[in-house]
Amino acid sequence: MHEFVILKAIFVLIHAYNAPLIKEVIWNPLVVPWIKCNTDDTSKGCTGPAAWGGIFRDNHADVVGCFTQNLNISA
């Protein structure tokens, strides 16, 4: 927020987009020795390259591993 105040003070126009959806997520600790994996995918444009990735967390929410992979396909 501090940076926005500075930019406004020197008359820099800011065109911030509204968030399409804000969703509260509550993380519950896992049972020892479980590991949680969250994955997601993405595509750059309608016909752009596609990729996916994931993150592994332990019962303390510490990151124990992660990955990304180009799928070598277009969505």
Secondary structure, DSSP 4 states (H G I P E B T S, - for coil): -HHHHHHHHTT----PPPPS------PPPPPTT--EEEEEEEESSSSSEEEEEEEEE-TT--EEEEEEEEEEEE-
